[in-house]
Amino acid sequence: MKRDEVRQLMAKGKFEGKSIQGVLEETNISWVILAGRHAFKIKKNIKLSFLDYSTLALRKKYCEKELELNRRFSPIYLSVQPILFLNDNWSIGEGQGEIKDYVVCMKRMRSGKRMDVLLKQNKVHPSSISLLARQIAKFHKTAEIIAKDYQHAQARRIFNDLTTVQKVVLKEFGPDYLDVIPTLTGWSDCFLEKHGKRVLQRSREGFIRDVHGDLHSGNIFIYKKPVLFDCIEFEDGFRQIDVLYEIAFLCMDLEFYGRKDLSDLFLETYNNALTCFPKEEDKSIFLYYKCLRANVRAKVFLLNSLSEQDQEKRTQELAKGKKYLDLAMEYHKNLLENN
């Protein structure tokens, strides 16, 4: 579907006999209509280096995969439904007409209960973090173990892709950042050479599992029982990872919001429920993974800034990218001090 068709669906469409009349939220790869008690997620007709939603059949396939994967840990995923169009009438799931696309139907949650929103308001209680850590550890315990070996060249390439934003870093942040990216990538190469054997051992000890893959505060609602959502479905390799790499994202995210205390609490509670540091060396690997997660987030926001037309939003993207880059350097310095 195109954006104007999505808006027509919102304005004219019906679901279960009622007008949709929702509000639209947009990401780089999808639209989400929030309407009444439901949320409807529509995948964009796009093809990127890491995903392919370019045909109706593929979008249906990945909607169904999203439903299946997220139901492992989330109660809010309801069904996959067709979007139908006939004689200028739009509907979801019922009626006749041409199938224009597919949606993942979910229970609508309160936007104000999303964890990143609450972190900005300093309203995330330690008890919620402890509960979340135990919940994620329980999910990880039963997640499928993936038999694949650590690939050194791939790991090196993932970290060093940060060089793609070198020009924007120098242009926007000045000479003080001249050596930041070369310093990080050179250090990463050395770290992987030194610790690659242990990372390989972890992959053979069952620590690589089919988990969430995108576990950050924007994908968690904080209710009495936390609700996780929106795991990665479009690329198995992004989701089938070491559990340390999974939780490193959330811990890094908490620290991005200035809550190192909550990050430490999460890690301690998780490790008590599911031992993830059987060797002392694993603590360094975890810190490296936090650096890598900050690296990837920095790259995403800095690349977004290049295509953002609105100057205020562009400034915000740059500020976030710089903050993540600074956090990556902080992890780098901590690792140098401890190794």
Steps between C-alpha positions, in 0.01 A plus 500: 500500500592864458475764771188660350329159488585442866340835582192404298479176696512699824238749383257271317585149611316265732607224735246268664222723365632819660680797346874490556556877544849453640823693535808411301852427622777439247840332510754444223345164411137508612184695581305442821138611531384547859122472510275431798613182674716384211827575325548404134853463366553521123837423340623745238558389142879529517814298438818576696832323542370322811127452424265442211133606525475572127213263412158431648595136559814598690312751715243233589781255580673741735177610665432135584857453619477811718182365658656159568828630643353768724241264644788318669514775762221752435123474561406795278538336156158395370496411131605579144220646287464609135434860405215500245396765250179506292311792344688761704431305820779378726482230765727284714427130523139494383310560179578465133746665268859505387760411762715812510724391786514328839509626857617358830214564743594566861344615822564870535714598795525842663781700337576663834590159645779441251827464686696767309226753573507410869880519513489858372258579784710313758203273571653153462507330840775251592235237576388517135857445386543197725175351371603573140840334549344182638244499220766530229721239666205260505441559128868452422513174694242341273608673176632273228875443513657583164794292384719745316861600551631849558623653173798727560487682164128571540542630856780728386292629208196574718697722737707669228192602302512803728747648249203574271416802718854637526426793268187613683680469836783726382263748337259530792721444807830651390868416546455367855337196338766451232641185660192361678388255232852381402576454870187291558540282191873440558433404861212271397727311259749438782228401747351244264843350432562467874157370603381325183579156637275555802220644285523183289487287816185679613335424165580131556382506863141585403496874565380583150122479506201610299404802710352847440779674311386859557463515876501868594272719708290609201386139457381446858185614678522527878180362650460287813651231280732653235401444137767441236417549133640553148778243480696472176332274247653611171853361553561192716866587553407823681288302746707183543772645719691454824274579796770741619463700180122505553509637853791732419258703287258560786776571753665744258163664441440548871843662529423725203213637712739549792377201701813297564338391826212335313742345251703344781183377673371344179829320436531370856141374508526342155829327583352359821219347294712388204876481541654680204852564634647153559849643439654828611585584138128513422471828692734665251304352211178641648656847522616465139143412400372814673756699301385329179135574577584868560702497177203368298256748655740788430526394136120473460429849635787662310389341173143610572624857535626496141152442356298703751352812337360660815785694663375456855466124458840486329657677798336247733632207295850644509483556875395140562769371265766702681381379840517135391845557350618652828356201686688261270823685581422474871464121473822487299688688773355276772616192313850639456519567873378151591706295251 
